[in-house]
Amino acid sequence: MATIASSFTFTPQRHALFDSSSSFHGTRLAPPSLRFLSVKSDAQPSISVSASSSPPYDLKEFKFEPIKESIVSREMTRRYMMDMITYADTDVVIVGAGSAGLSCAYELSKNPSVQVAIIEQSVSPGGGAWLGGQLFSAMVVRKPAHVFLNELGIDYDEQDNYVVIKHAALFTSTIMSKLLARPNVKLFNAVAAEDLIVKGGRVGGVVTNWALVSMNHDTQSCMDPNVMEAKVVVSSCGHDGPFGATGVKRLKSIGMIDSVPGMKALDMNAAEDAIVRLTREIVPGMIVTGMEVAEIDGSPRMGPTFGAMMISGQKAAHLALKSLGLPNEIDGSYVGSIHPEMILAAADSAETVDA
């Protein structure tokens, strides 16, 4: 008679208001801004955090406040155009908002001085991390990457060597909700990175266009792109496909690397360690993370297990911080408490390929 493996559900302790601890050793977040309300002299001051109290509405007689249609248009347009102006020259551009790209952006965003732009060709960011394997719901994460889930506050069922999130969308929606709320991050979804900016043998940004335009260059006359300069580009375009591995494939086509052999057949145990170990600055100015690493190094594919995506993304973030001359865990310049479970992500990386 078959036995059923025992398991229990882990519910991480929620962080307090000022708790900015990290499962990885990134720069701590500044506490949220508070607004002190004026009160009588004999009373204690009260603290308001962003939201204001409003009376409950009546669903039987609900009515919206009036608005002009042009106001809606102007609000969307003005804010987006200001974002384009702000991030036309930025610190880090991350190409691809899958699980590795989002983890990288999350880790980088902990340093409020680092400006992060995320380019995602799909309308819906998240890559393949909305589901597990074969369109199933559960997400399997091998230990010790579950420490990152603890930081995010994501519940899971714990087994001996791995944990299971009941639906992969819980990871993706949670990390996006935390990441996109930060003021130093902008996600440009439905935008494709069509090319790289390269000057003097160093990657210096990306060439962008609306994703629908990129998909229709053969059906229309010339539709020129836009550009986004960056001190560091992180390529997290995933494995080969219509929009996959585009960063490393472009490096090969312009002669900055010799080959893109493609990933080997599936071996979960070998693959995840290799993805993290080989996450690195592949040419000056460009870091490769996630499954795109397997494409350039010919390491095995890992299939439906996601821990390496998270830790590779975090390692890429610290490589970017190192490149920016900021405290990071790659060279040990960050001073703070160390989680020994995450030493894997700070392992020595391969040498940068000479351009």
N, C-alpha and C positions, 0 to 999 in steps of 0.2 A: 504494500500500500504506500502510495506516494506521501511524503511529508510536506507540509507547508512551512516555508521559512518564516520564522518569527520576525516581526517588525514592530516598530512603534513610530508614532508621528512626533516629529520634532517641531516645536513652536518656538522660534527664536524670541528672546526678550526684546521688546521694543525699546528703541533708544529714547532717552529723556530729551527734553527740549534743547539742552546745550551739549548733548553727547555727539561728538564728531569723530568717534573712534573708527578705526578702519581695520578690515581683515587683511589688508595689504598696507604697506608702509607709506602711503601717500601723504602729501601735505594736508593737514587738518583743515576742515572747513571753518570759516568764520561763523560765529553764532548769528542767528537771524536778528534782523533789526527790530527793535521794540519801540512802541509809542506809549509814552507816559501820559495819562489823562489828568487833566486838572481836577483837583478835589479840594474839599474844605481842609483847612489847616489841621484840624484835629483827627483827620482820617488818614489811613495808610494809602499811598498811591497804588493805583491799579495798573496792570500792564495789559495792553491789547496787542495781539499778534495778528496782523493783517486783516482778518475777517471782522466785519462789524455785524452786530446782532440786528436782525430784522424780524418783524412779526410774521408768523406763518401765513401763507397764502391760502385762499379758499378755492379749492378745486371746482366748486360748483359755479363760482362766478369769477374765474380766472381771466385776467386781461393784461396784456403786455403794455409797457410804456410805448408811446408812439416814436417813430424814427423815420427819417428820410432815407430813401434808398441810396442816395448819393453819399450819405455819411458812411454807410457800410462799405461802399466801394473805396472811399478815401481812406478809411481806417486800415483796410487790408493793404491797399497799395502803398500808402505812406510808410507803414511799418516794414513791409517787405523791402521796399526800396532803400530804406535806412539800413536794414540788415545787409543788403548787398553792398552798400557803401562802406559800412563798418568792417565787413569781412573780406573786402577786396584785397586787403593786405593783412594777414593774420598770423598767429603763431603756429598753429597746427591745423592742417586740413586732413580729415579722415575720410577716405573714399570707401564707402560701403558701410551700411548700418545694420549688419548682421550681429550675431552674438559677440564676435571678437571686436568689431568696430565699436559697438555700444559699450562694451566693457572697457575698452581703451579710452573712450570719451569720458566715461564715468570717472575713471581713475585720474585722468588729466584735470577734470573739472574741479577736483578738490583743491587745486591751487587757483585761487580767484584771480591771480595775475596772468594766467594763461588763457588766451582766447582760442576757442576751439570751434571750427566749422566742420560739420558733417555733411558729406555729399552722398545722396542715395537716389539711385535711378528709379526705384519703385515709389509709387504713391504711399505704400504702407511699408515703413522700415521694419526691420526685424529679421530679414532674410529667411532662413529655414528654421528659425527658432520659435515659430508659432506652434509647431507640432514636433513630435518625436519622430521615430522612424516609420516609414510606410504610412504616413498620414495618421498615425496613432497619436494619442493625446499626451501620454506621460513623457517626461524628460528625465533621463538618467544622467547623473553627475557623479563621477568617481571621486573618492576622497584623495587628497585633502581639499579639493576645490569647493567642497561644501561650506568651507569657512567664508567664502565670498557670499554664499547664499545667506549665511547668518548675518553678515553685515547689511545685506539688502532687506532683511526681515522677511524672507520667503520660507513658508512652511514646507516640510518634506517628510517622507517616510524613510527612516534610516535602516539600512542593512549593514552587513559587516564591513564591506569595502566600498560601498557606494550609497547614494541616496536617490530618492525618486520624488520629483515634483509631480503632483497629480495631473497638471496640465502645463505644457511648455509655455503657454501664453501667460502664465503667472510670472515667469521669469522676465519675459520680454516686456510685458506691460509695466511691471514694477520698476525695472531699471530705466525704462524710458520716462516714466512719470517723475522719477527722482532726478534724472539727468537733465531733462528739458526744462525743469523748473529753475535751473541754475542760470544766473545772469551772464555768464561767460561762455555760453554754448548756444549755437544756432544750428538747427537741422534744416538743410535745404533738400527736401524730398521732391521726387519727380524731376530731379536734375541729374544729368549724366556727366561724368568726367570723360571727355572725348580724347584728351591728350595730356601730356605733361609739359610743364615749362622747364627747360634745361638750359642752364647757362654755365659755361666754364666747367663742364663735367659734373655739375651738381644740380639735382632736382630742386626747383625753386617755386613750385606751385602746380596748379592744374588748369586745364582748359575745359570750360564748362558749357553746357547747352541744356535746354529743356529736353527731357528724356524722349518726348514724342518727336521732337525735331531730329534728335540723333537717330531715331528709328526710321526716319523718312527722308534721309539725305538722297536716296536713290529715286524718290518720287517728285522732288521739287528742285528748283534751281538752287544755287549756292545760298546756304543759310549760315552765315558766319557765327562763331561762338563768342563767349565771353571768357574772362580769365580771373583767377583767384591766386594771388601770390601767397606763399607761406614759407616760414623758416624751416618747417618740417612737414613732409607729407607721409601719412601712414596709409598704406594700401591694404585694405581688408576686403578685397573683391570676391573672395571665395574661390572654390574650385572652378575648373574650366566650364564654360557655358556661354550663352549669348552675351552676358555682361560679366562673366566670371574670369578671374585671373587677368583682367585687362591691364593691371599695372605692370606685372612682370612680362606679359606678352609684348607690351609696348617697349619696355627696356630692351628686350631681345631685338625687336625690329629696328631700333635705332643704334644697335651695336654696343649698348652699355653692359649687357651680360651676354654670355655665349649661347646659352640654351635654356629651354623650359621643358624638361623631360616629361612632366606630368606625374600625377600621383600613382603610386603602385597599388596593388590589390589590398583588400581590407585586412588589417591586423590592429585591433583596438589597442592592445597593450603596447605595441611598438609605436603606434601612430601618435598617441597623445603626448607621450614623453618627447618624441621627436619634434612635434609642432611647437612646444614650449621652448625646447632647447635651441631650435633653429630660428626662432623669432629674432630678427636682427635688422640692423641698417644694411640693406643689401647693396646700395650704392649711396654715395654721399647725398644726404638730404631726403632719402626715402627709406622708410621702415616697412617691412612686410610682416603681416600677422595673420593668424587664422589659417583656413584651409589653403589660401594662396601660397603659404609656406610649403605645403606638400607639393604643389605644382612646380615650384622652382627647384626643389631639392629631391624630387622623386621619392619622397617618403610615403609610407602606406596611408591609405585613406582610413578613417576611423569609424565611419558609420554613425549610428544614432546615439552617440555619447558626447556630452557638451562641455565637460570640465576644461579641456584643453583650449577651447575657444575663449572661455572667460579668462584663464590665466595667461594665455598668449596675448590677449588684449591688454591685460594689466602690465605685462612685461613690456609690450610695445609703448605703453604710456610712459614708463620710467626710462626707456631708451630715448623717447622724445624729450623728456625733462633733462636728461643728461646732455642731449644735443643743444638744448636751450641754455645750458649752463646753470640749471636749477637743481636743488637738492633732489636726490633720487636714490633708489635702492640698488641700482646696477653697480655703482662705484662706492656704495655705502656712505654717501655724503648726507643722507637724511638722518637726522638725530631724533630718535623716538623709540617707542617700544616695538619689538619685533615679534611677529607671529611665526613660530618655527614651522608651522604647517605650510607656509607660503615660500619657504626657501627655494622650492623648485622653480618659481618664477624669476628668481634672481640669479639663476645659474649662469655661468659664463656662456656668452653667445659666440657664434662664429665670427670670423673676421669680415670686415666690410670689403666688398669686391671693389677693386680699383676701376674707376670709370675710364 
